[in-house]
Amino acid sequence: NHIIIMNTRLTLILIPILICISLGQSSSDESIVREAMKQAIVNLSQQTPPTSNRFIDSQRANGASIAAQRKGDLLQETTRLLIAKHGVEIIPRLSG
């Protein structure tokens, strides 16, 4: 259930990101990014969250920080997948 909620939230966050990335790009580039993001969501949802209780409450991240971290993790994983499959040349091509 937690994974489904996380995937839904990530999808809602990613829609505007995907639109921004794909503006001005060919449909094949858009498809490449979309597939990488879908795989990144799957990869991240299969990771087990850390269960450490070593932080005191004042050191726990707030909701905005957690959302920003998830977004960053997703973008990092998407980038990793794109480079692994298409080589580093994909980054300037997608940047326009």
C-alpha positions as CSV (number, residue, x, y, z in Angstrom):
1,N,0.0,0.0,0.0
2,H,2.8,2.4,0.9
3,I,4.5,1.6,-2.5
4,I,1.3,2.4,-4.4
5,I,1.0,5.7,-2.6
6,M,4.6,6.5,-3.3
7,N,4.3,5.6,-7.0
8,T,1.2,7.8,-7.3
9,R,2.9,10.8,-5.7
10,L,6.0,10.3,-7.8
11,T,3.9,10.1,-10.9
12,L,2.2,13.3,-10.1
13,I,5.5,15.0,-9.4
14,L,7.0,13.6,-12.6
15,I,4.3,14.6,-15.1
16,P,5.5,18.3,-15.2
17,I,9.1,17.2,-15.2
18,L,8.5,14.9,-18.1
19,I,6.7,17.6,-20.0
20,C,9.6,20.0,-19.4
21,I,12.2,17.5,-20.4
22,S,10.4,16.5,-23.6
23,L,9.5,20.0,-24.8
24,G,11.0,20.4,-28.2
25,Q,12.2,16.9,-28.4
26,S,11.2,14.2,-30.9
27,S,8.6,11.7,-30.0
28,S,11.4,9.0,-29.8
29,D,13.3,11.1,-27.3
30,E,10.2,11.6,-25.3
31,S,9.5,7.9,-25.4
32,I,13.1,7.1,-24.3
33,V,12.7,9.4,-21.2
34,R,9.2,8.1,-20.4
35,E,10.4,4.5,-20.4
36,A,13.5,5.3,-18.3
37,M,11.3,7.1,-15.7
38,K,8.8,4.2,-15.6
39,Q,11.7,1.8,-14.9
40,A,13.2,4.2,-12.4
41,I,9.9,4.2,-10.5
42,V,9.8,0.4,-10.5
43,N,13.5,0.2,-9.3
44,L,12.9,2.7,-6.5
45,S,9.7,1.1,-5.3
46,Q,11.6,-2.2,-5.0
47,Q,14.2,-0.7,-2.7
48,T,13.7,-1.3,1.0
49,P,13.5,2.0,3.0
50,P,16.1,2.5,5.7
51,T,14.8,1.4,9.1
52,S,17.3,3.1,11.3
53,N,16.0,4.8,14.5
54,R,19.3,6.3,15.4
55,F,18.2,9.9,14.6
56,I,16.4,11.9,17.2
57,D,13.1,13.6,16.2
58,S,14.7,17.0,15.6
59,Q,16.8,15.4,12.9
60,R,14.0,13.8,11.0
61,A,13.2,15.3,7.6
62,N,10.0,17.1,7.1
63,G,7.5,16.3,4.3
64,A,8.9,18.8,1.8
65,S,12.4,17.4,2.4
66,I,11.3,13.9,1.9
67,A,9.4,14.8,-1.3
68,A,12.5,16.6,-2.6
69,Q,14.7,13.6,-1.8
70,R,12.3,11.2,-3.6
71,K,12.3,13.5,-6.6
72,G,16.1,13.7,-6.6
73,D,16.3,9.9,-6.3
74,L,14.0,9.5,-9.2
75,L,15.8,11.9,-11.4
76,Q,19.2,10.3,-10.5
77,E,17.9,6.8,-11.2
78,T,16.3,7.9,-14.5
79,T,19.6,9.6,-15.5
80,R,21.5,6.4,-14.6
81,L,19.2,4.3,-16.7
82,L,19.4,6.6,-19.7
83,I,23.2,6.7,-19.6
84,A,23.4,2.9,-19.1
85,K,21.2,2.2,-22.1
86,H,22.1,5.1,-24.5
87,G,25.5,6.3,-23.4
88,V,26.4,9.7,-22.0
89,E,25.7,11.3,-25.4
90,I,22.0,11.1,-24.6
91,I,22.2,13.9,-22.0
92,P,23.2,16.7,-24.4
93,R,20.7,15.4,-27.0
94,L,17.9,15.6,-24.5
95,S,19.0,19.0,-23.2
96,G,18.4,20.4,-26.7
